[in-house]
Amino acid sequence: MTVDRVVLDAGGQAPLLPVARDAFLAALDEGWADPRRLHSEGRRARALLDGAREALAAAVGARTEEVDLAPSHTAALHTAVSTVALGRRRVGADVVVSAVERAAVLHAADFTAARGDGRRVTVPVARTGQVDDEAFVAALARPGVALAALQHANGEVGTLQPVAAVHEAARAAGVPLLVDAGASLGHVPVGDAWDLLAANPGDWGGPSGLGVLVVRAGVRRSPDRPSDEDRWFPGGVSVPAALAAAVALESALAGQAAADEERRALVARLRDRIPAEIEDVDVAGPAEGRLPHVLTFSCLFVDGEAVVGALDAAGFAVGSGSACTSSTLEPSHVLAAMGVLTHGNVRIALPRGTRAADVERFADVLPGIVRSIRARLGVVDL
């Protein structure tokens, strides 16, 4: 019997939007050439690439020349941290981050801080996943801080962060703020409270293999690699991918309000049903002040891998573990930092167009799967 597939794991890589696919295929014909070449084909590819960068810049309220395209979101984050830390080495080498940043940011902060005899200063979060903004501001005020990084929203539990207040304090301290909007852009308004902005086209329905890094004029940076024509991301970028990313973002922003309302209602339905129908479940993150499409919950006495596998067999694609290290199925550093249950967790990120009937069917199937796994482990009537 064929099982109808329902994808509920669009965080970081959503299904490619149809308009993005059309743009990608068109650009394969028109933008196949090296945009650095001077012949007609190269100039045509350059025009498409410049148009994509212009559209991406307009979407975030930046200038075209402030937009760089990276080979991945991780590469954009690594380069943002390392180049700013190197460019501001005379100021200091400390990097201030929240405890729930993406693993790429935490690893880059450790690496670059150690390289400059600095340290990673980690600011704790509340049980909701929101950073302690007073502690973050205090960390910014200390001498020797090269860079601060704060996500716009957490892609694992959905919590929105107080980026406006932190950015104001960072400006007063003279410290550039990197905002990771990889889980937010295309889903909720991101605003202009940032000095560097990293984003992930795959998350808003664009192609994989591309990252976006926007750097405001005046932010001091220094390349940390051999000299190349492309200072920040050597080797160039795929013109079809860049155009598809820009078209997908324009489409996502145009439908953002409607998608927000639809998916927020579906997530609210799951937040109501899951703890009511399954014992010993911890739903992470706040009910308000969150992304519209993200939900994580943890089931006591079960293994996350077992839940993911059973749901997959039933036709549902979901995530588990930390959103940025899910392939390892390691306990989530985000949930650990929040002080909530880290085992048996299921992470959901609803794609645009998710049907209410599929969400209800997921909620119907889930309790039986959890009971079955617990029964196999002998965990009953506790």
C-alpha positions as CSV (number, residue, x, y, z in Angstrom):
1,M,0.0,0.0,0.0
2,T,1.3,3.4,-1.0
3,V,1.6,5.9,1.9
4,D,0.8,9.5,1.1
5,R,3.9,11.6,2.1
6,V,3.5,14.7,4.3
7,V,6.5,16.8,4.7
8,L,6.6,18.6,8.1
9,D,10.3,19.3,8.1
10,A,10.9,22.4,6.0
11,G,13.4,24.1,8.4
12,G,16.6,25.0,6.5
13,Q,15.4,23.4,3.3
14,A,11.8,23.8,2.2
15,P,10.3,22.4,-1.0
16,L,11.4,24.5,-3.9
17,L,8.7,27.0,-4.8
18,P,7.4,26.6,-8.3
19,V,8.3,30.2,-9.3
20,A,11.9,29.5,-8.1
21,R,12.1,26.3,-10.2
22,D,10.9,28.2,-13.3
23,A,13.4,31.0,-12.7
24,F,16.2,28.4,-12.2
25,L,15.4,26.6,-15.4
26,A,15.2,29.9,-17.4
27,A,18.5,31.0,-16.0
28,L,20.1,27.8,-17.0
29,D,19.5,28.9,-20.6
30,E,20.2,32.6,-20.2
31,G,22.7,32.7,-17.4
32,W,25.0,29.7,-17.9
33,A,28.1,31.7,-18.7
34,D,30.7,33.0,-16.3
35,P,29.5,36.5,-15.2
36,R,33.1,37.7,-15.0
37,R,33.6,37.3,-18.8
38,L,33.3,40.2,-21.1
39,H,31.5,38.6,-24.0
40,S,27.8,38.9,-24.6
41,E,26.9,35.6,-22.8
42,G,29.0,36.6,-19.8
43,R,27.4,40.1,-19.7
44,R,23.9,38.5,-19.8
45,A,24.8,36.3,-16.9
46,R,26.2,39.3,-15.0
47,A,23.0,41.2,-15.6
48,L,21.0,38.3,-14.1
49,L,23.3,38.0,-11.1
50,D,23.2,41.8,-10.5
51,G,19.4,41.7,-10.7
52,A,19.2,38.9,-8.2
53,R,21.5,40.8,-5.8
54,E,19.5,43.9,-6.2
55,A,16.2,42.1,-5.5
56,L,17.7,40.5,-2.4
57,A,19.0,43.8,-1.2
58,A,15.6,45.5,-1.6
59,A,14.0,42.7,0.4
60,V,16.1,43.4,3.4
61,G,16.4,47.2,3.0
62,A,20.1,47.2,2.0
63,R,22.1,48.5,-0.9
64,T,23.0,46.1,-3.7
65,E,26.8,46.4,-3.0
66,E,26.2,45.3,0.6
67,V,24.9,41.9,-0.5
68,D,27.3,38.9,-0.9
69,L,26.4,35.4,-2.0
70,A,28.0,32.5,-0.3
71,P,28.1,28.8,-1.2
72,S,25.9,28.0,1.9
73,H,24.3,29.6,4.9
74,T,27.0,28.0,7.1
75,A,29.7,29.5,4.9
76,A,28.0,32.9,5.3
77,L,28.0,32.6,9.1
78,H,31.6,31.4,9.3
79,T,32.8,34.2,7.1
80,A,30.8,36.8,8.9
81,V,32.3,35.9,12.2
82,S,35.9,35.3,11.1
83,T,36.3,38.3,8.8
84,V,34.8,40.8,11.3
85,A,36.8,39.3,14.2
86,L,40.0,39.6,12.1
87,G,39.1,43.1,11.0
88,R,38.6,44.3,14.5
89,R,41.5,42.5,16.1
90,R,42.9,45.7,17.5
91,V,39.8,46.2,19.5
92,G,39.8,42.7,20.9
93,A,39.0,39.1,20.1
94,D,35.9,38.2,22.3
95,V,32.7,37.1,20.5
96,V,29.4,37.5,22.4
97,V,26.7,35.0,21.5
98,S,23.5,33.6,22.9
99,A,23.5,30.0,24.1
100,V,20.9,29.0,21.4
101,E,22.8,30.2,18.4
102,R,23.2,27.9,15.4
103,A,26.1,25.5,15.8
104,A,27.9,27.2,12.9
105,V,28.0,30.4,14.9
106,L,29.1,28.8,18.1
107,H,31.9,26.9,16.3
108,A,33.0,30.0,14.4
109,A,33.0,32.0,17.6
110,D,35.2,29.4,19.4
111,F,37.6,29.2,16.5
112,T,38.1,32.9,15.9
113,A,38.2,33.9,19.5
114,A,40.9,31.3,20.2
115,R,42.8,32.5,17.2
116,G,43.0,36.0,18.6
117,D,43.5,34.9,22.3
118,G,40.0,35.9,23.0
119,R,37.0,33.9,24.3
120,R,33.4,33.1,23.4
121,V,31.1,34.9,25.8
122,T,27.9,32.9,26.0
123,V,24.7,34.6,27.3
124,P,22.1,32.3,28.8
125,V,18.4,32.1,27.8
126,A,15.2,31.7,29.7
127,R,13.0,28.5,29.6
128,T,11.2,30.1,26.6
129,G,14.4,30.2,24.6
130,Q,14.7,34.0,24.7
131,V,18.0,35.5,25.5
132,D,18.6,37.4,28.7
133,D,18.8,40.8,27.0
134,E,20.2,42.5,30.2
135,A,23.0,40.0,30.4
136,F,23.7,40.4,26.7
137,V,23.9,44.2,27.0
138,A,26.3,43.8,30.0
139,A,28.5,41.5,27.9
140,L,28.6,44.0,25.1
141,A,29.8,46.7,27.5
142,R,33.0,44.8,28.4
143,P,36.2,45.8,26.7
144,G,37.7,43.6,24.0
145,V,34.5,42.6,22.2
146,A,35.1,42.2,18.4
147,L,31.6,41.0,17.4
148,A,28.2,40.0,18.8
149,A,25.9,37.4,17.2
150,L,22.2,37.0,18.0
151,Q,19.7,35.0,15.9
152,H,16.5,36.8,14.8
153,A,14.5,33.8,15.8
154,N,15.4,30.2,16.8
155,G,14.7,27.8,14.1
156,E,14.2,24.9,16.5
157,V,11.6,26.2,18.9
158,G,10.5,29.4,17.1
159,T,11.4,31.9,19.8
160,L,11.8,35.5,18.5
161,Q,14.8,37.3,20.0
162,P,15.0,41.0,21.3
163,V,17.3,42.0,18.4
164,A,16.2,45.7,18.4
165,A,17.2,46.2,22.0
166,V,20.4,44.3,21.6
167,H,21.3,46.2,18.5
168,E,20.8,49.5,20.2
169,A,23.1,48.5,23.0
170,A,25.7,47.1,20.5
171,R,25.7,50.4,18.6
172,A,26.3,52.3,21.8
173,A,29.2,50.0,22.6
174,G,30.6,50.2,19.1
175,V,30.2,46.5,18.5
176,P,28.8,45.2,15.2
177,L,25.9,42.8,15.5
178,L,25.5,39.8,13.3
179,V,21.9,38.7,13.1
180,D,21.2,35.2,11.8
181,A,17.9,35.4,10.0
182,G,18.2,31.9,8.5
183,A,14.9,30.8,10.1
184,S,13.0,34.1,9.8
185,L,13.4,35.8,6.4
186,G,10.5,35.0,4.3
187,H,8.3,34.0,7.3
188,V,8.2,37.1,9.5
189,P,9.4,40.7,9.1
190,V,13.2,40.9,10.0
191,G,13.5,44.7,10.4
192,D,16.8,46.7,10.2
193,A,18.3,46.1,13.6
194,W,21.5,44.5,12.4
195,D,25.0,45.3,11.1
196,L,25.5,42.0,9.4
197,L,22.6,39.8,8.3
198,A,22.9,36.1,7.2
199,A,20.0,34.3,5.5
200,N,19.3,30.9,3.9
201,P,17.4,30.8,0.6
202,G,16.6,27.1,1.2
203,D,14.5,28.0,4.2
204,W,12.1,30.3,2.2
205,G,11.7,27.9,-0.7
206,G,14.7,28.8,-2.8
207,P,17.5,26.4,-3.9
208,S,20.1,24.8,-1.7
209,G,23.8,25.5,-2.2
210,L,23.5,29.2,-1.6
211,G,23.8,31.6,1.4
212,V,23.2,35.3,1.7
213,L,25.4,37.7,3.7
214,V,24.5,41.4,3.9
215,V,27.1,43.7,5.5
216,R,26.4,47.4,6.3
217,A,28.8,49.9,5.0
218,G,31.3,50.8,7.7
219,V,31.6,47.4,9.3
220,R,35.3,46.6,9.4
221,R,36.3,43.3,7.9
222,S,39.5,41.6,6.8
223,P,39.8,38.6,4.5
224,D,41.1,35.5,6.2
225,R,42.0,33.5,3.1
226,P,44.4,33.9,0.1
227,S,43.8,36.9,-2.2
228,D,41.1,36.3,-4.9
229,E,39.0,38.4,-7.2
230,D,36.0,37.6,-4.9
231,R,37.3,38.7,-1.6
232,W,34.7,37.1,0.7
233,F,33.6,33.9,-1.2
234,P,36.1,32.9,-3.8
235,G,35.1,30.9,-6.8
236,G,31.9,32.7,-7.8
237,V,28.3,31.7,-7.4
238,S,25.7,29.9,-9.5
239,V,23.7,32.5,-11.4
240,P,20.6,30.2,-11.8
241,A,20.6,29.6,-8.0
242,A,21.0,33.3,-7.2
243,L,18.1,34.2,-9.5
244,A,15.9,31.5,-8.2
245,A,16.7,32.6,-4.6
246,A,15.7,36.2,-5.3
247,V,12.5,35.1,-7.1
248,A,11.5,32.8,-4.3
249,L,12.1,35.5,-1.7
250,E,9.9,37.9,-3.5
251,S,7.2,35.3,-3.7
252,A,7.5,34.4,-0.1
253,L,7.3,38.0,1.0
254,A,4.3,38.6,-1.1
255,G,2.4,35.8,0.5
256,Q,4.0,36.2,4.0
257,A,0.9,37.5,5.8
258,A,-1.4,34.8,4.5
259,A,1.1,32.0,5.2
260,D,1.7,33.4,8.7
261,E,-2.0,33.2,9.5
262,E,-2.5,29.8,8.1
263,R,0.5,28.1,9.6
264,R,0.2,29.9,13.0
265,A,-3.3,28.4,13.3
266,L,-2.0,24.9,12.4
267,V,0.8,25.1,15.0
268,A,-1.6,26.3,17.6
269,R,-3.8,23.3,16.9
270,L,-0.8,21.0,17.5
271,R,0.2,22.8,20.6
272,D,-3.3,22.1,21.9
273,R,-3.7,18.5,20.8
274,I,-0.3,17.0,21.5
275,P,0.0,17.6,25.3
276,A,-3.7,16.8,25.7
277,E,-3.5,13.4,24.0
278,I,0.0,12.2,25.0
279,E,1.2,11.9,28.5
280,D,4.6,13.3,29.6
281,V,5.2,15.6,26.7
282,D,7.1,18.9,27.0
283,V,6.2,21.5,24.3
284,A,9.1,23.9,23.9
285,G,9.1,27.6,23.4
286,P,6.5,30.3,24.0
287,A,2.9,30.3,22.6
288,E,3.4,34.0,21.5
289,G,6.4,35.9,20.2
290,R,7.4,33.1,17.9
291,L,7.8,32.0,14.3
292,P,4.5,31.0,12.7
293,H,5.5,27.6,11.4
294,V,8.0,26.0,13.9
295,L,7.2,23.6,16.8
296,T,9.3,21.3,18.9
297,F,8.1,18.9,21.6
298,S,9.8,16.2,23.6
299,C,8.3,12.9,24.7
300,L,9.6,11.3,27.9
301,F,10.7,7.7,27.8
302,V,11.2,7.5,24.0
303,D,14.1,8.0,21.7
304,G,13.9,10.7,19.0
305,E,15.3,8.5,16.3
306,A,12.6,5.9,17.0
307,V,9.8,8.5,16.8
308,V,11.2,9.9,13.5
309,G,11.5,6.4,12.0
310,A,8.0,5.4,13.0
311,L,6.5,8.6,11.7
312,D,8.4,8.3,8.5
313,A,7.0,4.8,8.0
314,A,3.5,6.3,8.5
315,G,4.2,8.9,5.8
316,F,5.3,11.9,7.9
317,A,8.7,13.6,7.5
318,V,9.7,15.3,10.7
319,G,13.0,16.3,12.3
320,S,14.7,15.5,15.6
321,G,17.8,16.6,17.5
322,S,19.2,20.0,17.1
323,A,18.0,21.7,13.9
324,C,21.6,22.5,12.9
325,T,23.1,19.1,13.8
326,S,20.1,16.8,13.1
327,S,22.0,14.3,11.1
328,T,23.9,13.3,14.3
329,L,20.7,12.9,16.4
330,E,22.6,14.4,19.3
331,P,20.7,15.9,22.1
332,S,19.7,19.5,21.2
333,H,22.0,22.2,22.6
334,V,19.1,24.6,22.2
335,L,16.8,22.6,24.4
336,A,19.6,21.9,26.9
337,A,20.2,25.7,27.2
338,M,16.5,26.2,27.8
339,G,16.5,23.7,30.6
340,V,13.8,21.6,29.0
341,L,13.6,17.9,28.1
342,T,16.1,17.0,25.4
343,H,15.3,13.4,24.7
344,G,12.6,12.0,22.4
345,N,12.1,15.4,20.7
346,V,10.3,16.0,17.4
347,R,10.9,19.2,15.4
348,I,8.3,20.5,13.0
349,A,8.6,23.3,10.4
350,L,5.5,23.5,8.2
351,P,6.0,24.3,4.5
352,R,3.8,26.9,2.9
353,G,0.6,25.2,1.7
354,T,0.5,22.6,4.5
355,R,-3.1,21.3,4.6
356,A,-5.1,21.3,7.9
357,A,-6.3,17.7,7.2
358,D,-2.6,16.5,7.1
359,V,-1.9,18.2,10.4
360,E,-4.9,16.7,12.0
361,R,-3.9,13.2,10.6
362,F,-0.4,13.7,12.0
363,A,-2.0,14.5,15.4
364,D,-4.2,11.4,15.1
365,V,-1.3,9.1,14.4
366,L,1.3,10.5,16.8
367,P,-0.2,9.2,20.2
368,G,-0.3,5.6,19.0
369,I,3.3,5.8,17.8
370,V,4.5,7.1,21.1
371,R,2.5,4.5,23.1
372,S,3.8,1.7,20.9
373,I,7.5,2.8,21.4
374,R,7.0,3.1,25.1
375,A,5.3,-0.3,25.3
376,R,8.2,-1.9,23.5
377,L,10.5,-0.4,26.1
378,G,8.3,-1.6,28.9
379,V,7.4,1.9,29.9
380,V,3.7,1.8,30.7
381,D,1.5,3.0,33.6
382,L,4.2,5.1,35.2
